[in-house]
Amino acid sequence: MNSLMPKTYSISPITLNTPAISSVAMAASVAGELL
C-alpha cells in the first residue's frame, strides 16, 4: 500500500475538482489495503 500512497496524494488536487476520479482514488487506496 505504501507504493499507492504517494500516487493518491499526488492525485488529490485533481480529485477535489473531479468526484469521479476521487471515487476511483479511494477505491484504489482500499484495494491497496486489501492487498
mmJSON file of the N, C-alpha and C atoms, coordinates in Angstrom:
{"data_MODEL":{"atom_site":{
"group_PDB":["ATOM","ATOM","ATOM","ATOM","ATOM","ATOM","ATOM","ATOM","ATOM","ATOM","ATOM","ATOM","ATOM","ATOM","ATOM","ATOM","ATOM","ATOM","ATOM","ATOM","ATOM","ATOM","ATOM","ATOM","ATOM","ATOM","ATOM","ATOM","ATOM","ATOM","ATOM","ATOM","ATOM","ATOM","ATOM","ATOM","ATOM","ATOM","ATOM","ATOM","ATOM","ATOM","ATOM","ATOM","ATOM","ATOM","ATOM","ATOM","ATOM","ATOM","ATOM","ATOM","ATOM","ATOM","ATOM","ATOM","ATOM","ATOM","ATOM","ATOM","ATOM","ATOM","ATOM","ATOM","ATOM","ATOM","ATOM","ATOM","ATOM","ATOM","ATOM","ATOM","ATOM","ATOM","ATOM","ATOM","ATOM","ATOM","ATOM","ATOM","ATOM","ATOM","ATOM","ATOM","ATOM","ATOM","ATOM","ATOM","ATOM","ATOM","ATOM","ATOM","ATOM","ATOM","ATOM","ATOM","ATOM","ATOM","ATOM","ATOM","ATOM","ATOM","ATOM","ATOM","ATOM"],
"id":[1,2,3,4,5,6,7,8,9,10,11,12,13,14,15,16,17,18,19,20,21,22,23,24,25,26,27,28,29,30,31,32,33,34,35,36,37,38,39,40,41,42,43,44,45,46,47,48,49,50,51,52,53,54,55,56,57,58,59,60,61,62,63,64,65,66,67,68,69,70,71,72,73,74,75,76,77,78,79,80,81,82,83,84,85,86,87,88,89,90,91,92,93,94,95,96,97,98,99,100,101,102,103,104,105],
"type_symbol":["N","C","C","N","C","C","N","C","C","N","C","C","N","C","C","N","C","C","N","C","C","N","C","C","N","C","C","N","C","C","N","C","C","N","C","C","N","C","C","N","C","C","N","C","C","N","C","C","N","C","C","N","C","C","N","C","C","N","C","C","N","C","C","N","C","C","N","C","C","N","C","C","N","C","C","N","C","C","N","C","C","N","C","C","N","C","C","N","C","C","N","C","C","N","C","C","N","C","C","N","C","C","N","C","C"],
"label_atom_id":["N","CA","C","N","CA","C","N","CA","C","N","CA","C","N","CA","C","N","CA","C","N","CA","C","N","CA","C","N","CA","C","N","CA","C","N","CA","C","N","CA","C","N","CA","C","N","CA","C","N","CA","C","N","CA","C","N","CA","C","N","CA","C","N","CA","C","N","CA","C","N","CA","C","N","CA","C","N","CA","C","N","CA","C","N","CA","C","N","CA","C","N","CA","C","N","CA","C","N","CA","C","N","CA","C","N","CA","C","N","CA","C","N","CA","C","N","CA","C","N","CA","C"],
"label_alt_id":[null,null,null,null,null,null,null,null,null,null,null,null,null,null,null,null,null,null,null,null,null,null,null,null,null,null,null,null,null,null,null,null,null,null,null,null,null,null,null,null,null,null,null,null,null,null,null,null,null,null,null,null,null,null,null,null,null,null,null,null,null,null,null,null,null,null,null,null,null,null,null,null,null,null,null,null,null,null,null,null,null,null,null,null,null,null,null,null,null,null,null,null,null,null,null,null,null,null,null,null,null,null,null,null,null],
"label_comp_id":["MET","MET","MET","ASN","ASN","ASN","SER","SER","SER","LEU","LEU","LEU","MET","MET","MET","PRO","PRO","PRO","LYS","LYS","LYS","THR","THR","THR","TYR","TYR","TYR","SER","SER","SER","ILE","ILE","ILE","SER","SER","SER","PRO","PRO","PRO","ILE","ILE","ILE","THR","THR","THR","LEU","LEU","LEU","ASN","ASN","ASN","THR","THR","THR","PRO","PRO","PRO","ALA","ALA","ALA","ILE","ILE","ILE","SER","SER","SER","SER","SER","SER","VAL","VAL","VAL","ALA","ALA","ALA","MET","MET","MET","ALA","ALA","ALA","ALA","ALA","ALA","SER","SER","SER","VAL","VAL","VAL","ALA","ALA","ALA","GLY","GLY","GLY","GLU","GLU","GLU","LEU","LEU","LEU","LEU","LEU","LEU"],
"label_asym_id":["A","A","A","A","A","A","A","A","A","A","A","A","A","A","A","A","A","A","A","A","A","A","A","A","A","A","A","A","A","A","A","A","A","A","A","A","A","A","A","A","A","A","A","A","A","A","A","A","A","A","A","A","A","A","A","A","A","A","A","A","A","A","A","A","A","A","A","A","A","A","A","A","A","A","A","A","A","A","A","A","A","A","A","A","A","A","A","A","A","A","A","A","A","A","A","A","A","A","A","A","A","A","A","A","A"],
"label_entity_id":["1","1","1","1","1","1","1","1","1","1","1","1","1","1","1","1","1","1","1","1","1","1","1","1","1","1","1","1","1","1","1","1","1","1","1","1","1","1","1","1","1","1","1","1","1","1","1","1","1","1","1","1","1","1","1","1","1","1","1","1","1","1","1","1","1","1","1","1","1","1","1","1","1","1","1","1","1","1","1","1","1","1","1","1","1","1","1","1","1","1","1","1","1","1","1","1","1","1","1","1","1","1","1","1","1"],
"label_seq_id":[1,1,1,2,2,2,3,3,3,4,4,4,5,5,5,6,6,6,7,7,7,8,8,8,9,9,9,10,10,10,11,11,11,12,12,12,13,13,13,14,14,14,15,15,15,16,16,16,17,17,17,18,18,18,19,19,19,20,20,20,21,21,21,22,22,22,23,23,23,24,24,24,25,25,25,26,26,26,27,27,27,28,28,28,29,29,29,30,30,30,31,31,31,32,32,32,33,33,33,34,34,34,35,35,35],
"pdbx_PDB_ins_code":[null,null,null,null,null,null,null,null,null,null,null,null,null,null,null,null,null,null,null,null,null,null,null,null,null,null,null,null,null,null,null,null,null,null,null,null,null,null,null,null,null,null,null,null,null,null,null,null,null,null,null,null,null,null,null,null,null,null,null,null,null,null,null,null,null,null,null,null,null,null,null,null,null,null,null,null,null,null,null,null,null,null,null,null,null,null,null,null,null,null,null,null,null,null,null,null,null,null,null,null,null,null,null,null,null],
"Cartn_x":[0.831,0.0,0.868,2.074,2.962,3.225,3.283,3.56,2.365,1.147,-0.041,-0.241,0.248,0.01,0.525,1.765,2.264,1.42,0.921,0.111,-1.211,-1.841,-3.117,-2.921,-1.798,-1.531,-1.283,-0.586,-0.277,-1.546,-2.494,-3.741,-4.767,-4.58,-5.561,-6.013,-5.122,-5.586,-6.593,-6.429,-7.332,-8.663,-8.597,-9.811,-10.74,-10.18,-11.005,-11.884,-11.4,-12.155,-13.059,-12.676,-13.456,-13.828,-15.08,-15.543,-15.357,-15.472,-15.34,-13.954,-12.919,-11.548,-11.329,-12.024,-11.897,-12.358,-13.502,-14.026,-13.074,-12.472,-11.517,-10.276,-9.812,-8.632,-8.912,-10.116,-10.493,-10.561,-11.12,-11.218,-9.822,-8.897,-7.527,-6.856,-7.104,-6.493,-7.056,-8.351,-8.978,-8.424,-8.273,-7.727,-6.297,-5.545,-4.173,-4.145,-5.126,-5.174,-5.505,-6.405,-6.801,-5.645,-4.834,-3.706,-2.588],
"Cartn_y":[-1.201,0.0,1.254,1.149,2.309,2.88,2.021,2.494,3.282,2.981,3.675,5.025,5.148,6.379,7.623,7.659,8.859,9.193,8.175,8.408,9.078,8.585,9.159,10.596,10.869,12.237,13.156,12.666,13.494,13.75,12.818,12.954,13.787,13.889,14.562,15.932,16.795,18.093,17.935,16.884,16.644,16.088,15.278,14.66,15.723,16.842,17.92,18.511,18.442,19.01,17.969,16.695,15.664,14.539,14.515,13.473,12.067,11.924,10.599,10.028,10.854,10.395,10.184,10.987,10.863,9.477,9.04,7.722,6.628,6.818,5.833,5.784,6.96,7.025,6.332,6.555,5.917,4.409,3.973,2.537,1.93,2.67,2.183,2.059,3.036,3.007,1.828,1.585,0.456,-0.86,-0.944,-2.156,-2.382,-1.288,-1.398,-1.96,-1.551,-2.048,-3.533,-3.951,-5.355,-6.222,-5.658,-6.423,-6.426],
"Cartn_z":[0.0,0.0,0.0,0.5,0.568,-0.816,-1.821,-3.181,-3.727,-3.223,-3.709,-3.028,-1.804,-1.045,-1.76,-2.233,-2.924,-4.152,-4.83,-6.019,-5.639,-4.573,-4.154,-3.7,-3.04,-2.588,-3.778,-4.781,-5.949,-6.768,-6.697,-7.456,-6.679,-5.375,-4.517,-5.029,-5.527,-6.045,-7.184,-7.982,-9.106,-8.594,-7.557,-7.025,-6.454,-6.019,-5.479,-6.578,-7.82,-8.941,-9.606,-9.509,-10.177,-9.212,-8.766,-7.826,-8.397,-9.71,-10.326,-10.047,-10.275,-10.033,-8.536,-7.725,-6.277,-5.833,-6.367,-6.01,-6.467,-7.628,-8.154,-7.272,-6.838,-5.983,-4.651,-4.123,-2.86,-3.043,-4.166,-4.445,-4.549,-5.171,-5.321,-3.961,-3.083,-1.748,-0.953,-1.105,-0.401,-0.931,-2.249,-2.858,-2.365,-2.208,-1.717,-0.302,0.514,1.881,1.891,0.999,0.93,0.443,-0.469,-0.989,0.042],
"occupancy":[1.0,1.0,1.0,1.0,1.0,1.0,1.0,1.0,1.0,1.0,1.0,1.0,1.0,1.0,1.0,1.0,1.0,1.0,1.0,1.0,1.0,1.0,1.0,1.0,1.0,1.0,1.0,1.0,1.0,1.0,1.0,1.0,1.0,1.0,1.0,1.0,1.0,1.0,1.0,1.0,1.0,1.0,1.0,1.0,1.0,1.0,1.0,1.0,1.0,1.0,1.0,1.0,1.0,1.0,1.0,1.0,1.0,1.0,1.0,1.0,1.0,1.0,1.0,1.0,1.0,1.0,1.0,1.0,1.0,1.0,1.0,1.0,1.0,1.0,1.0,1.0,1.0,1.0,1.0,1.0,1.0,1.0,1.0,1.0,1.0,1.0,1.0,1.0,1.0,1.0,1.0,1.0,1.0,1.0,1.0,1.0,1.0,1.0,1.0,1.0,1.0,1.0,1.0,1.0,1.0],
"B_iso_or_equiv":[0.0,0.0,0.0,0.0,0.0,0.0,0.0,0.0,0.0,0.0,0.0,0.0,0.0,0.0,0.0,0.0,0.0,0.0,0.0,0.0,0.0,0.0,0.0,0.0,0.0,0.0,0.0,0.0,0.0,0.0,0.0,0.0,0.0,0.0,0.0,0.0,0.0,0.0,0.0,0.0,0.0,0.0,0.0,0.0,0.0,0.0,0.0,0.0,0.0,0.0,0.0,0.0,0.0,0.0,0.0,0.0,0.0,0.0,0.0,0.0,0.0,0.0,0.0,0.0,0.0,0.0,0.0,0.0,0.0,0.0,0.0,0.0,0.0,0.0,0.0,0.0,0.0,0.0,0.0,0.0,0.0,0.0,0.0,0.0,0.0,0.0,0.0,0.0,0.0,0.0,0.0,0.0,0.0,0.0,0.0,0.0,0.0,0.0,0.0,0.0,0.0,0.0,0.0,0.0,0.0],
"pdbx_formal_charge":[null,null,null,null,null,null,null,null,null,null,null,null,null,null,null,null,null,null,null,null,null,null,null,null,null,null,null,null,null,null,null,null,null,null,null,null,null,null,null,null,null,null,null,null,null,null,null,null,null,null,null,null,null,null,null,null,null,null,null,null,null,null,null,null,null,null,null,null,null,null,null,null,null,null,null,null,null,null,null,null,null,null,null,null,null,null,null,null,null,null,null,null,null,null,null,null,null,null,null,null,null,null,null,null,null],
"auth_seq_id":[1,1,1,2,2,2,3,3,3,4,4,4,5,5,5,6,6,6,7,7,7,8,8,8,9,9,9,10,10,10,11,11,11,12,12,12,13,13,13,14,14,14,15,15,15,16,16,16,17,17,17,18,18,18,19,19,19,20,20,20,21,21,21,22,22,22,23,23,23,24,24,24,25,25,25,26,26,26,27,27,27,28,28,28,29,29,29,30,30,30,31,31,31,32,32,32,33,33,33,34,34,34,35,35,35],
"auth_comp_id":["MET","MET","MET","ASN","ASN","ASN","SER","SER","SER","LEU","LEU","LEU","MET","MET","MET","PRO","PRO","PRO","LYS","LYS","LYS","THR","THR","THR","TYR","TYR","TYR","SER","SER","SER","ILE","ILE","ILE","SER","SER","SER","PRO","PRO","PRO","ILE","ILE","ILE","THR","THR","THR","LEU","LEU","LEU","ASN","ASN","ASN","THR","THR","THR","PRO","PRO","PRO","ALA","ALA","ALA","ILE","ILE","ILE","SER","SER","SER","SER","SER","SER","VAL","VAL","VAL","ALA","ALA","ALA","MET","MET","MET","ALA","ALA","ALA","ALA","ALA","ALA","SER","SER","SER","VAL","VAL","VAL","ALA","ALA","ALA","GLY","GLY","GLY","GLU","GLU","GLU","LEU","LEU","LEU","LEU","LEU","LEU"],
"auth_asym_id":["A","A","A","A","A","A","A","A","A","A","A","A","A","A","A","A","A","A","A","A","A","A","A","A","A","A","A","A","A","A","A","A","A","A","A","A","A","A","A","A","A","A","A","A","A","A","A","A","A","A","A","A","A","A","A","A","A","A","A","A","A","A","A","A","A","A","A","A","A","A","A","A","A","A","A","A","A","A","A","A","A","A","A","A","A","A","A","A","A","A","A","A","A","A","A","A","A","A","A","A","A","A","A","A","A"],
"auth_atom_id":["N","CA","C","N","CA","C","N","CA","C","N","CA","C","N","CA","C","N","CA","C","N","CA","C","N","CA","C","N","CA","C","N","CA","C","N","CA","C","N","CA","C","N","CA","C","N","CA","C","N","CA","C","N","CA","C","N","CA","C","N","CA","C","N","CA","C","N","CA","C","N","CA","C","N","CA","C","N","CA","C","N","CA","C","N","CA","C","N","CA","C","N","CA","C","N","CA","C","N","CA","C","N","CA","C","N","CA","C","N","CA","C","N","CA","C","N","CA","C","N","CA","C"],
"pdbx_PDB_model_num":[1,1,1,1,1,1,1,1,1,1,1,1,1,1,1,1,1,1,1,1,1,1,1,1,1,1,1,1,1,1,1,1,1,1,1,1,1,1,1,1,1,1,1,1,1,1,1,1,1,1,1,1,1,1,1,1,1,1,1,1,1,1,1,1,1,1,1,1,1,1,1,1,1,1,1,1,1,1,1,1,1,1,1,1,1,1,1,1,1,1,1,1,1,1,1,1,1,1,1,1,1,1,1,1,1]
}}}
